[in-house]
Amino acid sequence: MSSAIPWQQRLSTGTEAVQDEVIRWYQETPEGQAYVPGMIWGTLQTEAYATVILTQVVDFLGVPNDVPAGVAKRMQRQQVLHDGRHHYAVVLGEQALYTNIGGPDVMRGQIERLLRDFALPSLTLGILPATARMDLFPVHGFHIQGRGDRVHIELVSSSLDIEEPAEVELHRKAFAVLSGAAAYGEEAEQILRKALTFWGGEVSAVRR
């Protein structure tokens, strides 16, 4: 079974209520997998980066502007990275490190945040190099929730939840291919540091 809800319906009262919903999802599902090809995964976003993203959402969709409240909730959701009860496997496309969200200052702060959080026990972070070869055609981003019983996809006009087992299994198969082609450990860290240098950051200033 699949269900799609238009963003303008979900965000009819602003961004805060949806962020509350996401917090509940995370609290109820101690494990998750996410593939995010072109931007930073929401649970790793800095306050400045999240502010730009949610402002763009509000402006594009014409929904009530409660960006500060929505950002505060997004920051609250990140507590799952530090409570010792959750684990997330995340693959970011290398493009996510170069998609210009808010300008160089915002991007430097964001990549420094990734470098600080890189070794968190709750996080397995892979970076999919732009030149990586894969046995899979290019696919959209998606989030496999819990132990793999639901897939969440964010489209331009709506959010889509997939629960049909055969479709969920295809997304799990896709994530296995993507994570298999991703860089981890020191190789991923070097990709992050290269991006930090691109945005004018001082690599030596970053400490984990």
DRENMIVO-504728 format. One line per field, with one value per residue (C-alpha): residue in three letters; x, y, z; residue number from 1. Coordinates in nm, 3 decimals. Layout:
residu ALA;...
east X;...
north Y;...
up Z;...
num NUM;...
***
This chain:
residu MET;SER;SER;ALA;ILE;PRO;TRP;GLN;GLN;ARG;LEU;SER;THR;GLY;THR;GLU;ALA;VAL;GLN;ASP;GLU;VAL;ILE;ARG;TRP;TYR;GLN;GLU;THR;PRO;GLU;GLY;GLN;ALA;TYR;VAL;PRO;GLY;MET;ILE;TRP;GLY;THR;LEU;GLN;THR;GLU;ALA;TYR;ALA;THR;VAL;ILE;LEU;THR;GLN;VAL;VAL;ASP;PHE;LEU;GLY;VAL;PRO;ASN;ASP;VAL;PRO;ALA;GLY;VAL;ALA;LYS;ARG;MET;GLN;ARG;GLN;GLN;VAL;LEU;HIS;ASP;GLY;ARG;HIS;HIS;TYR;ALA;VAL;VAL;LEU;GLY;GLU;GLN;ALA;LEU;TYR;THR;ASN;ILE;GLY;GLY;PRO;ASP;VAL;MET;ARG;GLY;GLN;ILE;GLU;ARG;LEU;LEU;ARG;ASP;PHE;ALA;LEU;PRO;SER;LEU;THR;LEU;GLY;ILE;LEU;PRO;ALA;THR;ALA;ARG;MET;ASP;LEU;PHE;PRO;VAL;HIS;GLY;PHE;HIS;ILE;GLN;GLY;ARG;GLY;ASP;ARG;VAL;HIS;ILE;GLU;LEU;VAL;SER;SER;SER;LEU;ASP;ILE;GLU;GLU;PRO;ALA;GLU;VAL;GLU;LEU;HIS;ARG;LYS;ALA;PHE;ALA;VAL;LEU;SER;GLY;ALA;ALA;ALA;TYR;GLY;GLU;GLU;ALA;GLU;GLN;ILE;LEU;ARG;LYS;ALA;LEU;THR;PHE;TRP;GLY;GLY;GLU;VAL;SER;ALA;VAL;ARG;ARG
east 0.000;0.120;-0.017;0.068;-0.026;0.016;0.267;0.027;-0.213;0.052;0.195;-0.137;-0.054;0.318;0.630;0.627;0.351;0.524;0.852;0.665;0.541;0.894;1.018;0.756;0.868;1.226;1.139;0.934;1.190;1.538;1.689;1.676;1.850;1.854;1.985;2.004;2.171;2.157;2.128;2.219;2.001;1.769;1.891;2.245;2.156;2.287;2.042;2.156;2.122;1.779;1.662;1.743;1.575;1.252;1.236;1.258;0.979;0.753;0.818;0.777;0.457;0.303;0.230;0.225;0.566;0.670;1.028;1.192;0.953;1.008;1.385;1.373;1.184;1.430;1.712;1.516;1.479;1.857;1.860;1.819;2.183;2.292;2.048;2.228;1.917;1.919;2.133;2.110;2.292;2.304;2.446;2.490;2.561;2.885;2.671;2.505;2.834;2.832;2.463;2.474;2.233;2.271;2.617;2.974;2.934;2.636;2.804;3.128;2.940;2.741;3.041;3.225;2.920;2.943;3.308;3.233;2.949;3.127;3.235;2.912;2.825;2.467;2.570;2.717;2.780;2.883;2.953;2.870;3.145;3.025;3.231;3.137;3.038;2.723;2.507;2.203;2.053;2.032;1.748;1.568;1.633;1.444;1.433;1.371;1.212;1.245;1.355;1.252;0.874;0.809;0.978;0.933;0.993;0.966;0.843;0.800;0.426;0.373;0.527;0.486;0.486;0.528;0.438;0.387;0.647;0.768;0.824;0.995;1.225;1.328;1.428;1.628;1.800;1.874;2.017;2.246;2.386;2.424;2.593;2.817;2.945;2.983;3.304;3.340;3.597;3.907;3.804;3.472;3.645;3.879;3.580;3.430;3.756;3.791;3.442;3.526;3.829;3.609;3.385;3.684;3.711;4.029;4.061;4.303;4.043;3.804;3.831;3.628
north 0.000;0.350;0.685;1.034;1.354;1.694;1.918;2.210;1.991;1.857;2.205;2.386;2.513;2.558;2.349;2.285;2.023;1.814;1.831;1.706;1.414;1.335;1.342;1.079;0.862;0.874;0.804;0.501;0.360;0.304;0.215;0.370;0.398;0.707;0.794;1.169;1.253;1.632;1.786;1.716;1.468;1.664;1.500;1.624;1.978;2.280;2.543;2.781;2.520;2.408;2.769;2.818;2.491;2.551;2.913;2.785;2.534;2.805;3.046;2.785;2.628;2.944;2.788;2.969;3.099;2.951;2.877;2.946;2.700;2.440;2.476;2.440;2.114;1.990;2.055;1.872;1.570;1.537;1.422;1.066;1.081;1.113;0.905;0.573;0.395;0.474;0.396;0.532;0.431;0.732;0.771;1.126;1.196;1.393;1.658;1.725;1.879;2.127;2.214;2.580;2.617;2.962;3.049;2.969;3.050;2.818;2.543;2.566;2.535;2.243;2.044;2.114;1.970;1.654;1.615;1.654;1.399;1.158;0.919;0.914;0.554;0.620;0.704;0.514;0.789;0.712;0.955;0.838;0.980;1.165;0.930;0.605;0.316;0.134;-0.147;0.079;0.361;0.705;0.709;0.964;1.000;0.785;0.692;0.335;0.360;0.115;-0.237;-0.193;-0.197;0.149;0.381;0.758;0.967;1.344;1.469;1.826;1.827;1.563;1.316;0.949;0.653;0.304;-0.006;-0.264;-0.533;-0.590;-0.217;-0.178;-0.467;-0.296;0.013;-0.203;-0.361;-0.016;0.103;-0.200;-0.108;0.260;0.191;-0.065;0.201;0.470;0.578;0.531;0.601;0.792;0.799;0.965;1.205;1.315;1.387;1.600;1.787;1.853;2.006;2.214;2.354;2.434;2.649;2.831;2.639;2.564;2.187;2.199;2.387;2.092;1.862;1.554
up 0.000;-0.084;0.028;-0.091;0.092;-0.082;0.093;0.098;0.296;0.532;0.586;0.605;0.956;0.893;0.931;1.307;1.307;1.041;1.232;1.540;1.331;1.216;1.577;1.664;1.372;1.491;1.852;1.747;1.501;1.648;1.312;0.966;0.632;0.413;0.068;0.005;-0.326;-0.346;0.001;0.362;0.553;0.782;1.101;1.030;0.925;1.111;1.231;0.957;0.682;0.805;0.819;0.452;0.353;0.546;0.424;0.067;0.140;0.286;-0.001;-0.275;-0.141;0.001;0.341;0.680;0.778;1.111;1.010;1.350;1.518;1.246;1.270;1.649;1.610;1.348;1.593;1.863;1.637;1.626;1.988;1.855;1.748;2.111;2.318;2.273;2.144;1.771;1.470;1.116;0.800;0.569;0.219;0.094;-0.269;-0.310;-0.482;-0.144;-0.029;-0.318;-0.357;-0.254;0.037;0.189;0.059;0.167;0.537;0.575;0.373;0.571;0.897;0.761;0.643;0.968;1.144;0.931;1.018;1.389;1.379;1.146;1.421;1.623;1.727;1.617;1.261;0.968;0.713;0.358;0.076;-0.276;-0.499;-0.808;-1.024;-0.849;-1.073;-0.970;-1.094;-1.061;-1.264;-1.089;-0.836;-0.617;-0.246;0.002;0.369;0.489;0.830;1.115;1.027;0.666;0.667;0.525;0.276;0.288;-0.025;-0.057;-0.394;-0.519;-0.459;-0.192;0.049;-0.029;0.210;0.067;0.267;-0.008;0.083;-0.273;-0.328;0.009;-0.078;-0.402;-0.203;0.038;-0.261;-0.404;-0.072;-0.062;-0.405;-0.314;0.018;-0.149;-0.388;-0.120;0.050;0.425;0.692;0.589;0.224;0.307;0.545;0.267;0.043;0.320;0.375;0.003;0.003;0.310;0.128;-0.173;0.048;0.192;0.518;0.710;0.725;1.018;1.224;1.228;1.528;1.610
num 1;2;3;4;5;6;7;8;9;10;11;12;13;14;15;16;17;18;19;20;21;22;23;24;25;26;27;28;29;30;31;32;33;34;35;36;37;38;39;40;41;42;43;44;45;46;47;48;49;50;51;52;53;54;55;56;57;58;59;60;61;62;63;64;65;66;67;68;69;70;71;72;73;74;75;76;77;78;79;80;81;82;83;84;85;86;87;88;89;90;91;92;93;94;95;96;97;98;99;100;101;102;103;104;105;106;107;108;109;110;111;112;113;114;115;116;117;118;119;120;121;122;123;124;125;126;127;128;129;130;131;132;133;134;135;136;137;138;139;140;141;142;143;144;145;146;147;148;149;150;151;152;153;154;155;156;157;158;159;160;161;162;163;164;165;166;167;168;169;170;171;172;173;174;175;176;177;178;179;180;181;182;183;184;185;186;187;188;189;190;191;192;193;194;195;196;197;198;199;200;201;202;203;204;205;206;207;208
***
